[in-house]
């Protein structure tokens, strides 16, 4: 296997063009050893376009090659996109978080990838560039094509950044996971929520849970029911009941029984919505 490192975006695109069918874009590459190794690996961690963290036009612009540690320790992201810092802080171990990247967590497309779950809940978009130098933006939730598959071709396209609208006044977000231990364990269930609360009622809710399907799964029916619902204990009890009823889960030897996971889905759904609502009320 050949290992190449691009120093700028023009060079990266040229290297992709020059190695058709043989090359694959990598950043942290923490999951690459678990997959089929490419003939040529192209490291993009030196590109300014993939490593910046800034606010532009009212949105967070997060380079796809930023590490989980960098995101977890970012004060602006922690303040206005809390679910993402919580998710990145829960991934793997310190060593993995110091190398693994935000974009890689999406492109690897593991069904319960923590950062990806938070990104979908926050309504994030991903910006890619192709061999012709043309960019496109897609919602993260629309990138999934199946189990461990996305519509991004890492041999002909580079994810440059993730774009998130920060939480404004009356908005909050939250991420949590249940696992057999606190680190280096697959989650039995993980989930994230973004909510807006006005005058004691939910104005909007995005609620995402995994692993249920190959992609992070929005509970669309429950989201709709929560619009206009009061922020009360009764509502949280309904969330717990209806979240478990909305999705079908299967047993897993690596995680837990279907019955237990169904129970956890309800508990976690209510918990992340509650925490997001509490943060929204703090941000009046």
ZADO-1210 file (C-alpha; in nm, 4 decimals, padded with zeros to 6 digits):
<atoms>
<atom x="00.0000" y="00.0000" z="00.0000" code="UNK" pos="1"/>
<atom x="00.1230" y="00.3485" z="-00.0887" code="UNK" pos="2"/>
<atom x="00.0648" y="00.6370" z="00.1508" code="UNK" pos="3"/>
<atom x="00.0385" y="00.9911" z="00.0152" code="UNK" pos="4"/>
<atom x="-00.0184" y="01.3158" z="00.2023" code="UNK" pos="5"/>
<atom x="-00.1609" y="01.6154" z="00.0200" code="UNK" pos="6"/>
<atom x="-00.0448" y="01.9584" z="00.1338" code="UNK" pos="7"/>
<atom x="-00.3217" y="02.1555" z="-00.0356" code="UNK" pos="8"/>
<atom x="-00.6600" y="02.0948" z="-00.1955" code="UNK" pos="9"/>
<atom x="-00.5342" y="02.1279" z="-00.5535" code="UNK" pos="10"/>
<atom x="-00.2730" y="01.8610" z="-00.4910" code="UNK" pos="11"/>
<atom x="-00.5282" y="01.6324" z="-00.3258" code="UNK" pos="12"/>
<atom x="-00.7648" y="01.6528" z="-00.6228" code="UNK" pos="13"/>
<atom x="-00.4747" y="01.5921" z="-00.8650" code="UNK" pos="14"/>
<atom x="-00.3679" y="01.2818" z="-00.6739" code="UNK" pos="15"/>
<atom x="-00.7237" y="01.1480" z="-00.6843" code="UNK" pos="16"/>
<atom x="-00.7384" y="01.2052" z="-01.0602" code="UNK" pos="17"/>
<atom x="-00.4029" y="01.0363" z="-01.1089" code="UNK" pos="18"/>
<atom x="-00.4942" y="00.7151" z="-00.9274" code="UNK" pos="19"/>
<atom x="-00.8403" y="00.6125" z="-01.0492" code="UNK" pos="20"/>
<atom x="-00.9758" y="00.2954" z="-00.8909" code="UNK" pos="21"/>
<atom x="-00.6727" y="00.2595" z="-00.6630" code="UNK" pos="22"/>
<atom x="-00.6908" y="00.5469" z="-00.4172" code="UNK" pos="23"/>
<atom x="-00.8949" y="00.6232" z="-00.1082" code="UNK" pos="24"/>
<atom x="-00.9123" y="00.9401" z="00.0996" code="UNK" pos="25"/>
<atom x="-00.8207" y="00.8906" z="00.4664" code="UNK" pos="26"/>
<atom x="-00.7808" y="01.1163" z="00.7697" code="UNK" pos="27"/>
<atom x="-00.7599" y="00.9494" z="01.1097" code="UNK" pos="28"/>
<atom x="-00.8011" y="00.6043" z="00.9481" code="UNK" pos="29"/>
<atom x="-00.8787" y="00.4461" z="01.2854" code="UNK" pos="30"/>
<atom x="-01.1249" y="00.2034" z="01.1218" code="UNK" pos="31"/>
<atom x="-00.9230" y="00.1367" z="00.8079" code="UNK" pos="32"/>
<atom x="-00.7425" y="-00.1653" z="00.9532" code="UNK" pos="33"/>
<atom x="-01.0805" y="-00.3337" z="00.9989" code="UNK" pos="34"/>
<atom x="-01.1595" y="-00.3010" z="00.6281" code="UNK" pos="35"/>
<atom x="-01.0025" y="-00.3852" z="00.2947" code="UNK" pos="36"/>
<atom x="-00.6884" y="-00.1740" z="00.2623" code="UNK" pos="37"/>
<atom x="-00.6683" y="00.0496" z="-00.0481" code="UNK" pos="38"/>
<atom x="-00.3754" y="00.0351" z="-00.2873" code="UNK" pos="39"/>
<atom x="-00.3169" y="00.4039" z="-00.2264" code="UNK" pos="40"/>
<atom x="-00.4180" y="00.6017" z="00.0834" code="UNK" pos="41"/>
<atom x="-00.4454" y="00.9794" z="00.0506" code="UNK" pos="42"/>
<atom x="-00.4075" y="01.1661" z="00.3814" code="UNK" pos="43"/>
<atom x="-00.6003" y="01.4979" z="00.3842" code="UNK" pos="44"/>
<atom x="-00.5242" y="01.6066" z="00.7410" code="UNK" pos="45"/>
<atom x="-00.2905" y="01.8852" z="00.6225" code="UNK" pos="46"/>
<atom x="-00.5543" y="02.0624" z="00.4129" code="UNK" pos="47"/>
<atom x="-00.6673" y="02.3964" z="00.5623" code="UNK" pos="48"/>
<atom x="-01.0125" y="02.3326" z="00.4139" code="UNK" pos="49"/>
<atom x="-01.0539" y="02.0171" z="00.6245" code="UNK" pos="50"/>
<atom x="-00.9060" y="02.1373" z="00.9536" code="UNK" pos="51"/>
<atom x="-01.0666" y="02.4745" z="01.0183" code="UNK" pos="52"/>
<atom x="-01.3199" y="02.5462" z="01.2921" code="UNK" pos="53"/>
<atom x="-01.4981" y="02.8755" z="01.2463" code="UNK" pos="54"/>
<atom x="-01.8305" y="03.0548" z="01.2430" code="UNK" pos="55"/>
<atom x="-01.9296" y="03.1842" z="00.9006" code="UNK" pos="56"/>
<atom x="-02.2616" y="03.3345" z="00.7889" code="UNK" pos="57"/>
<atom x="-02.4233" y="03.2300" z="01.1149" code="UNK" pos="58"/>
<atom x="-02.3168" y="02.8619" z="01.0858" code="UNK" pos="59"/>
<atom x="-02.0436" y="02.6528" z="01.2415" code="UNK" pos="60"/>
<atom x="-01.8032" y="02.5336" z="00.9738" code="UNK" pos="61"/>
<atom x="-01.6195" y="02.2279" z="01.1102" code="UNK" pos="62"/>
<atom x="-01.3411" y="02.0765" z="00.9026" code="UNK" pos="63"/>
<atom x="-01.4048" y="01.7102" z="00.8272" code="UNK" pos="64"/>
<atom x="-01.0530" y="01.6193" z="00.9426" code="UNK" pos="65"/>
<atom x="-01.0932" y="01.7767" z="01.2858" code="UNK" pos="66"/>
<atom x="-01.0395" y="01.5144" z="01.5531" code="UNK" pos="67"/>
<atom x="-01.3005" y="01.4154" z="01.8070" code="UNK" pos="68"/>
<atom x="-01.0823" y="01.5653" z="02.0802" code="UNK" pos="69"/>
<atom x="-01.0689" y="01.8992" z="01.9003" code="UNK" pos="70"/>
<atom x="-01.4480" y="01.9069" z="01.8715" code="UNK" pos="71"/>
<atom x="-01.5029" y="01.7887" z="02.2293" code="UNK" pos="72"/>
<atom x="-01.2756" y="02.0645" z="02.3610" code="UNK" pos="73"/>
<atom x="-01.4161" y="02.3469" z="02.1481" code="UNK" pos="74"/>
<atom x="-01.5856" y="02.6061" z="02.3696" code="UNK" pos="75"/>
<atom x="-01.8051" y="02.7556" z="02.0917" code="UNK" pos="76"/>
<atom x="-01.9295" y="02.4117" z="01.9839" code="UNK" pos="77"/>
<atom x="-01.9836" y="02.3032" z="02.3438" code="UNK" pos="78"/>
<atom x="-02.1906" y="02.6149" z="02.4079" code="UNK" pos="79"/>
<atom x="-02.4090" y="02.6107" z="02.0968" code="UNK" pos="80"/>
<atom x="-02.3994" y="02.2516" z="01.9660" code="UNK" pos="81"/>
<atom x="-02.3599" y="02.0658" z="02.2946" code="UNK" pos="82"/>
<atom x="-02.4782" y="01.7308" z="02.1641" code="UNK" pos="83"/>
<atom x="-02.1817" y="01.7117" z="01.9283" code="UNK" pos="84"/>
<atom x="-01.9185" y="01.7759" z="02.1955" code="UNK" pos="85"/>
<atom x="-02.0854" y="01.5167" z="02.4192" code="UNK" pos="86"/>
<atom x="-02.0865" y="01.2631" z="02.1365" code="UNK" pos="87"/>
<atom x="-01.7248" y="01.3237" z="02.0377" code="UNK" pos="88"/>
<atom x="-01.6150" y="01.2995" z="02.4013" code="UNK" pos="89"/>
<atom x="-01.7747" y="00.9532" z="02.4285" code="UNK" pos="90"/>
<atom x="-01.5991" y="00.7925" z="02.1319" code="UNK" pos="91"/>
<atom x="-01.3454" y="00.5181" z="02.1899" code="UNK" pos="92"/>
<atom x="-01.0545" y="00.6160" z="02.4122" code="UNK" pos="93"/>
<atom x="-00.8358" y="00.9281" z="02.4386" code="UNK" pos="94"/>
<atom x="-00.5983" y="00.7778" z="02.1832" code="UNK" pos="95"/>
<atom x="-00.8814" y="00.7174" z="01.9353" code="UNK" pos="96"/>
<atom x="-01.0329" y="01.0617" z="01.9964" code="UNK" pos="97"/>
<atom x="-00.6955" y="01.2242" z="01.9321" code="UNK" pos="98"/>
<atom x="-00.6744" y="01.0634" z="01.5863" code="UNK" pos="99"/>
<atom x="-01.0259" y="00.9780" z="01.4678" code="UNK" pos="100"/>
<atom x="-01.2052" y="01.2502" z="01.2741" code="UNK" pos="101"/>
<atom x="-01.5517" y="01.3994" z="01.2490" code="UNK" pos="102"/>
<atom x="-01.5868" y="01.3319" z="00.8774" code="UNK" pos="103"/>
<atom x="-01.4564" y="00.9794" z="00.9146" code="UNK" pos="104"/>
<atom x="-01.7252" y="00.9031" z="01.1715" code="UNK" pos="105"/>
<atom x="-01.9842" y="00.9811" z="00.9040" code="UNK" pos="106"/>
<atom x="-01.8127" y="00.8238" z="00.6033" code="UNK" pos="107"/>
<atom x="-01.7382" y="00.4980" z="00.7875" code="UNK" pos="108"/>
<atom x="-02.1172" y="00.4794" z="00.8332" code="UNK" pos="109"/>
<atom x="-02.1303" y="00.2573" z="01.1400" code="UNK" pos="110"/>
<atom x="-02.4981" y="00.2326" z="01.2436" code="UNK" pos="111"/>
<atom x="-02.4342" y="00.3715" z="01.5932" code="UNK" pos="112"/>
<atom x="-02.1504" y="00.6161" z="01.5229" code="UNK" pos="113"/>
<atom x="-02.1788" y="00.8637" z="01.8098" code="UNK" pos="114"/>
<atom x="-02.0770" y="01.1836" z="01.6304" code="UNK" pos="115"/>
<atom x="-02.2957" y="01.1018" z="01.3298" code="UNK" pos="116"/>
<atom x="-02.5997" y="01.0560" z="01.5557" code="UNK" pos="117"/>
<atom x="-02.5415" y="01.4011" z="01.7046" code="UNK" pos="118"/>
<atom x="-02.4823" y="01.5578" z="01.3623" code="UNK" pos="119"/>
<atom x="-02.8149" y="01.4266" z="01.2320" code="UNK" pos="120"/>
<atom x="-02.9969" y="01.5515" z="01.5401" code="UNK" pos="121"/>
<atom x="-02.8417" y="01.8950" z="01.4934" code="UNK" pos="122"/>
<atom x="-02.9467" y="01.9028" z="01.1274" code="UNK" pos="123"/>
<atom x="-02.5892" y="01.9182" z="00.9977" code="UNK" pos="124"/>
<atom x="-02.4900" y="01.9312" z="00.6340" code="UNK" pos="125"/>
<atom x="-02.1732" y="01.7951" z="00.4698" code="UNK" pos="126"/>
<atom x="-01.9794" y="01.9746" z="00.1956" code="UNK" pos="127"/>
<atom x="-01.7900" y="01.7625" z="-00.0593" code="UNK" pos="128"/>
<atom x="-01.5658" y="01.8425" z="-00.3565" code="UNK" pos="129"/>
<atom x="-01.5255" y="01.6172" z="-00.6625" code="UNK" pos="130"/>
<atom x="-01.2533" y="01.5621" z="-00.9221" code="UNK" pos="131"/>
<atom x="-01.3789" y="01.8549" z="-01.1304" code="UNK" pos="132"/>
<atom x="-01.3448" y="02.0891" z="-00.8344" code="UNK" pos="133"/>
<atom x="-01.7212" y="02.1246" z="-00.7931" code="UNK" pos="134"/>
<atom x="-01.8661" y="02.1315" z="-00.4424" code="UNK" pos="135"/>
<atom x="-02.2017" y="02.0076" z="-00.3215" code="UNK" pos="136"/>
<atom x="-02.3762" y="02.0052" z="00.0137" code="UNK" pos="137"/>
<atom x="-02.5981" y="01.7249" z="00.1428" code="UNK" pos="138"/>
<atom x="-02.7748" y="01.6752" z="00.4732" code="UNK" pos="139"/>
<atom x="-02.5783" y="01.4225" z="00.6788" code="UNK" pos="140"/>
<atom x="-02.8920" y="01.2119" z="00.7233" code="UNK" pos="141"/>
<atom x="-02.9158" y="01.1756" z="00.3424" code="UNK" pos="142"/>
<atom x="-02.5621" y="01.0426" z="00.2974" code="UNK" pos="143"/>
<atom x="-02.6329" y="00.6844" z="00.4035" code="UNK" pos="144"/>
<atom x="-02.6702" y="00.4127" z="00.1413" code="UNK" pos="145"/>
<atom x="-02.6762" y="00.1009" z="00.3606" code="UNK" pos="146"/>
<atom x="-02.4865" y="-00.0752" z="00.6378" code="UNK" pos="147"/>
<atom x="-02.1379" y="00.0834" z="00.6546" code="UNK" pos="148"/>
<atom x="-02.2050" y="00.2581" z="00.3229" code="UNK" pos="149"/>
<atom x="-02.2527" y="00.6196" z="00.2186" code="UNK" pos="150"/>
<atom x="-02.3144" y="00.7845" z="-00.1166" code="UNK" pos="151"/>
<atom x="-01.9686" y="00.9452" z="-00.0900" code="UNK" pos="152"/>
<atom x="-01.7039" y="00.7806" z="-00.3098" code="UNK" pos="153"/>
<atom x="-01.3796" y="00.8212" z="-00.1166" code="UNK" pos="154"/>
<atom x="-01.1861" y="00.7496" z="-00.4371" code="UNK" pos="155"/>
<atom x="-01.3253" y="01.0473" z="-00.6243" code="UNK" pos="156"/>
<atom x="-01.4632" y="01.2872" z="-00.3648" code="UNK" pos="157"/>
<atom x="-01.3375" y="01.4646" z="-00.0524" code="UNK" pos="158"/>
<atom x="-01.5553" y="01.5710" z="00.2386" code="UNK" pos="159"/>
<atom x="-01.4337" y="01.9175" z="00.3257" code="UNK" pos="160"/>
<atom x="-01.6471" y="02.0213" z="00.6212" code="UNK" pos="161"/>
<atom x="-01.9615" y="01.9781" z="00.8270" code="UNK" pos="162"/>
<atom x="-02.1962" y="02.2754" z="00.8592" code="UNK" pos="163"/>
<atom x="-02.4258" y="02.3255" z="01.1607" code="UNK" pos="164"/>
<atom x="-02.6641" y="02.6035" z="01.2569" code="UNK" pos="165"/>
<atom x="-02.5744" y="02.6834" z="01.6202" code="UNK" pos="166"/>
<atom x="-02.8467" y="02.6676" z="01.8817" code="UNK" pos="167"/>
<atom x="-03.0031" y="03.0090" z="01.9280" code="UNK" pos="168"/>
<atom x="-03.2087" y="03.1447" z="02.2166" code="UNK" pos="169"/>
<atom x="-03.4689" y="02.8923" z="02.3374" code="UNK" pos="170"/>
<atom x="-03.2797" y="02.6020" z="02.1750" code="UNK" pos="171"/>
<atom x="-03.0766" y="02.3227" z="02.3287" code="UNK" pos="172"/>
<atom x="-02.9276" y="01.9855" z="02.2364" code="UNK" pos="173"/>
<atom x="-02.8137" y="01.6725" z="02.4145" code="UNK" pos="174"/>
<atom x="-02.6443" y="01.3359" z="02.3463" code="UNK" pos="175"/>
<atom x="-02.6285" y="01.0216" z="02.5586" code="UNK" pos="176"/>
<atom x="-02.5413" y="00.6552" z="02.5175" code="UNK" pos="177"/>
<atom x="-02.5928" y="00.3326" z="02.7086" code="UNK" pos="178"/>
<atom x="-02.3020" y="00.0870" z="02.6909" code="UNK" pos="179"/>
<atom x="-02.1647" y="-00.1988" z="02.8961" code="UNK" pos="180"/>
<atom x="-01.8763" y="00.0224" z="03.0101" code="UNK" pos="181"/>
<atom x="-01.7780" y="00.3886" z="02.9790" code="UNK" pos="182"/>
<atom x="-01.5112" y="00.3522" z="02.7115" code="UNK" pos="183"/>
<atom x="-01.4140" y="00.1240" z="02.4230" code="UNK" pos="184"/>
<atom x="-01.7597" y="-00.0321" z="02.4037" code="UNK" pos="185"/>
<atom x="-02.0256" y="-00.0363" z="02.1348" code="UNK" pos="186"/>
<atom x="-02.3382" y="00.1435" z="02.2538" code="UNK" pos="187"/>
<atom x="-02.6425" y="-00.0695" z="02.3195" code="UNK" pos="188"/>
<atom x="-02.8354" y="00.2460" z="02.2343" code="UNK" pos="189"/>
<atom x="-02.7292" y="00.6027" z="02.1702" code="UNK" pos="190"/>
<atom x="-02.9311" y="00.9097" z="02.0863" code="UNK" pos="191"/>
<atom x="-02.9415" y="01.2853" z="02.0501" code="UNK" pos="192"/>
<atom x="-03.2013" y="01.5589" z="02.0438" code="UNK" pos="193"/>
<atom x="-03.2275" y="01.9213" z="01.9414" code="UNK" pos="194"/>
<atom x="-03.5291" y="02.1146" z="02.0656" code="UNK" pos="195"/>
<atom x="-03.6728" y="02.4632" z="02.0688" code="UNK" pos="196"/>
<atom x="-03.8905" y="02.5601" z="02.3656" code="UNK" pos="197"/>
<atom x="-04.1095" y="02.8711" z="02.3692" code="UNK" pos="198"/>
<atom x="-04.3404" y="02.9671" z="02.6561" code="UNK" pos="199"/>
<atom x="-04.3228" y="02.6202" z="02.8067" code="UNK" pos="200"/>
<atom x="-04.4079" y="02.4327" z="02.4858" code="UNK" pos="201"/>
<atom x="-04.1967" y="02.2441" z="02.2316" code="UNK" pos="202"/>
<atom x="-04.1860" y="02.4453" z="01.9104" code="UNK" pos="203"/>
<atom x="-03.9610" y="02.1970" z="01.7297" code="UNK" pos="204"/>
<atom x="-03.7878" y="01.8670" z="01.8073" code="UNK" pos="205"/>
<atom x="-03.5310" y="01.6565" z="01.6236" code="UNK" pos="206"/>
<atom x="-03.4862" y="01.3180" z="01.7936" code="UNK" pos="207"/>
<atom x="-03.2358" y="01.0617" z="01.6635" code="UNK" pos="208"/>
<atom x="-03.1627" y="00.7127" z="01.7964" code="UNK" pos="209"/>
<atom x="-02.9318" y="00.4265" z="01.6974" code="UNK" pos="210"/>
<atom x="-02.8578" y="00.1486" z="01.6219" code="UNK" pos="211"/>
<atom x="-03.1979" y="00.0766" z="01.4724" code="UNK" pos="212"/>
<atom x="-03.1383" y="00.0984" z="01.0980" code="UNK" pos="213"/>
<atom x="-02.8138" y="00.1215" z="00.8985" code="UNK" pos="214"/>
<atom x="-02.8273" y="00.4999" z="00.9470" code="UNK" pos="215"/>
<atom x="-02.9004" y="00.7176" z="01.2518" code="UNK" pos="216"/>
<atom x="-03.2794" y="00.7102" z="01.2752" code="UNK" pos="217"/>
<atom x="-03.5039" y="01.0098" z="01.3285" code="UNK" pos="218"/>
<atom x="-03.8277" y="00.9335" z="01.5118" code="UNK" pos="219"/>
<atom x="-04.0356" y="01.1417" z="01.2727" code="UNK" pos="220"/>
<atom x="-04.3777" y="01.0490" z="01.4109" code="UNK" pos="221"/>
<atom x="-04.2771" y="01.1365" z="01.7640" code="UNK" pos="222"/>
<atom x="-04.1094" y="01.4577" z="01.6485" code="UNK" pos="223"/>
<atom x="-04.4374" y="01.5650" z="01.4899" code="UNK" pos="224"/>
<atom x="-04.6414" y="01.4774" z="01.7982" code="UNK" pos="225"/>
<atom x="-04.4104" y="01.6805" z="02.0194" code="UNK" pos="226"/>
<atom x="-04.4598" y="02.0028" z="01.8260" code="UNK" pos="227"/>
<atom x="-04.6777" y="02.2181" z="02.0509" code="UNK" pos="228"/>
<atom x="-04.6628" y="01.9712" z="02.3412" code="UNK" pos="229"/>
<atom x="-04.6078" y="02.1145" z="02.6904" code="UNK" pos="230"/>
<atom x="-04.2722" y="02.0652" z="02.8588" code="UNK" pos="231"/>
<atom x="-04.4049" y="01.8525" z="03.1450" code="UNK" pos="232"/>
<atom x="-04.3369" y="01.5234" z="03.3185" code="UNK" pos="233"/>
<atom x="-04.6415" y="01.3783" z="03.1451" code="UNK" pos="234"/>
<atom x="-04.4886" y="01.4586" z="02.8061" code="UNK" pos="235"/>
<atom x="-04.1604" y="01.2923" z="02.9006" code="UNK" pos="236"/>
<atom x="-04.3489" y="00.9792" z="03.0037" code="UNK" pos="237"/>
<atom x="-04.5228" y="00.9779" z="02.6651" code="UNK" pos="238"/>
<atom x="-04.1869" y="01.0137" z="02.4908" code="UNK" pos="239"/>
<atom x="-04.0570" y="00.7079" z="02.6731" code="UNK" pos="240"/>
<atom x="-04.3592" y="00.4999" z="02.5748" code="UNK" pos="241"/>
<atom x="-04.3964" y="00.6187" z="02.2168" code="UNK" pos="242"/>
<atom x="-04.0275" y="00.6123" z="02.1264" code="UNK" pos="243"/>
<atom x="-04.0083" y="00.2437" z="02.2149" code="UNK" pos="244"/>
<atom x="-04.3269" y="00.1761" z="02.0175" code="UNK" pos="245"/>
<atom x="-04.2191" y="00.3659" z="01.7039" code="UNK" pos="246"/>
<atom x="-03.9151" y="00.1552" z="01.6161" code="UNK" pos="247"/>
<atom x="-03.8383" y="-00.2135" z="01.5802" code="UNK" pos="248"/>
<atom x="-03.5081" y="-00.3428" z="01.7078" code="UNK" pos="249"/>
<atom x="-03.3328" y="-00.6768" z="01.6982" code="UNK" pos="250"/>
<atom x="-03.1207" y="-00.8668" z="01.9447" code="UNK" pos="251"/>
<atom x="-02.7434" y="-00.8479" z="01.9133" code="UNK" pos="252"/>
<atom x="-02.4759" y="-01.0707" z="02.0637" code="UNK" pos="253"/>
<atom x="-02.2497" y="-00.7634" z="02.0784" code="UNK" pos="254"/>
<atom x="-02.5063" y="-00.5458" z="02.2535" code="UNK" pos="255"/>
<atom x="-02.8157" y="-00.6847" z="02.4267" code="UNK" pos="256"/>
<atom x="-03.1547" y="-00.8470" z="02.3793" code="UNK" pos="257"/>
<atom x="-03.4195" y="-00.6810" z="02.1636" code="UNK" pos="258"/>
<atom x="-03.6483" y="-00.6420" z="02.4648" code="UNK" pos="259"/>
<atom x="-03.3840" y="-00.4647" z="02.6695" code="UNK" pos="260"/>
<atom x="-03.2816" y="-00.2409" z="02.3801" code="UNK" pos="261"/>
<atom x="-03.6444" y="-00.1429" z="02.3223" code="UNK" pos="262"/>
<atom x="-03.6691" y="-00.0436" z="02.6876" code="UNK" pos="263"/>
<atom x="-03.3461" y="00.1556" z="02.6645" code="UNK" pos="264"/>
<atom x="-03.4686" y="00.3398" z="02.3549" code="UNK" pos="265"/>
<atom x="-03.7638" y="00.4784" z="02.5469" code="UNK" pos="266"/>
<atom x="-03.5567" y="00.5736" z="02.8486" code="UNK" pos="267"/>
<atom x="-03.2847" y="00.7392" z="02.6435" code="UNK" pos="268"/>
<atom x="-03.5273" y="00.9240" z="02.4140" code="UNK" pos="269"/>
<atom x="-03.6984" y="01.0875" z="02.7095" code="UNK" pos="270"/>
<atom x="-03.3651" y="01.1625" z="02.8709" code="UNK" pos="271"/>
<atom x="-03.2052" y="01.3432" z="02.5753" code="UNK" pos="272"/>
<atom x="-03.5204" y="01.5455" z="02.5032" code="UNK" pos="273"/>
<atom x="-03.5446" y="01.6444" z="02.8700" code="UNK" pos="274"/>
<atom x="-03.1800" y="01.7523" z="02.8847" code="UNK" pos="275"/>
<atom x="-03.2063" y="01.9437" z="02.5573" code="UNK" pos="276"/>
<atom x="-03.5186" y="02.1208" z="02.6866" code="UNK" pos="277"/>
<atom x="-03.3442" y="02.2150" z="03.0112" code="UNK" pos="278"/>
<atom x="-03.0628" y="02.3706" z="02.8101" code="UNK" pos="279"/>
<atom x="-03.3110" y="02.5515" z="02.5882" code="UNK" pos="280"/>
<atom x="-03.4750" y="02.7045" z="02.8955" code="UNK" pos="281"/>
<atom x="-03.1334" y="02.8173" z="03.0184" code="UNK" pos="282"/>
<atom x="-03.0723" y="02.9959" z="02.6877" code="UNK" pos="283"/>
<atom x="-03.3711" y="03.2332" z="02.6966" code="UNK" pos="284"/>
</atoms>
